[in-house]
């Protein structure tokens, strides 16, 4: 007759299991609320940054025209320098 001794009564064991399950549910609920709050904040920040960039990224018509003129002038100046270099190569041929 090999009987294992009962160190804890069955009613106490069931009460402890019930309390531990309640603690587990409370902990899960608390952790999920914290996670949901954090993810909501991240979502709001991302949406805010995107909207801010979209708002600041738009230029009025005059600024866009000025920017396009600067680009065109830069390209034309580089083309003029290139054209002068090509002309100077033919005109600076040494005569022997």
N, C-alpha and C positions, 0 to 999 in steps of 0.2 A: 504494500500500500504506500504508494508514493504520491502524496498530496502536496501540492505547492501551497505554502502559507499565503494568505491574503494579507498584504500589508495595508491595503486601503479598502474600505468598505465599498461595495458596488454603488451605493447612492452618492457617496462623496465623489467617486470616480466619474459618475455621470454629470454631477453638478460642475466639477472641474472642467470636463470636456465641453459642456455648454458654455461656461464662462470663457474658455479659451477660444471657442468658435465665435463668440460675440466680440472678443478682443480682435480676432483676426478680421472680422467684417468691418469693425470700426477703423482699424488700421488701413485696410484696403480703401475704404471710403475716404479717409483723410488723404491718403497718398494720391488717389485719383483726382480729388478736388484740387490738390496742389499742382498736379501735372496738367490738368485742364486749364487752370489759371495761367500757368506758365506758357502753355501753348497758345492760349488766347492772346497773351501779351506779345509773344513772338509774331503771331499773325497780324496783330494791329500795327506793330512796328514795321513789318515788311510792307504792308499796304501803305502805311504813311510815307515810307521812304520812296516807294514807287510813285505815289501821287506827287510828292515834293519834287522828285526828279522830272516828272512829266510837266509840272507847272513851271519850274525854273528852266527847263530845256527849251521851251518855246520862245522864239524871238519874234519881235515885231517886224514888220515889213522893212522898215528903214534899216534896222540892224542887219537883216539878211542881205539887203542890197549892198550895204557897205562891205560886208564880209565877202560877197561874190566879187565886188570890184577889186578888193585887195588880192584875192586869189588870181583874178584875171591879170592884174598889173604885175604880180609876181611872175606868172607864167610868161607874159610878154617880155618882161625884162630878162628872164633867163634865155628866151629864144633870141633876143637881140644880142646878148653876149655870145651865144653860140654862133650866130650868123657872123659877128665880127671876127670871131676866132677862125672861122672857115675862110673869110675874105683875107685875113692877114696871112694865112698859110700860103695862099697863092701869090700874094703881092710881095712877100719877103723871101722869094726864091733867090738865092745868091747867084750872081753871074760870074762865070769863070772866064 
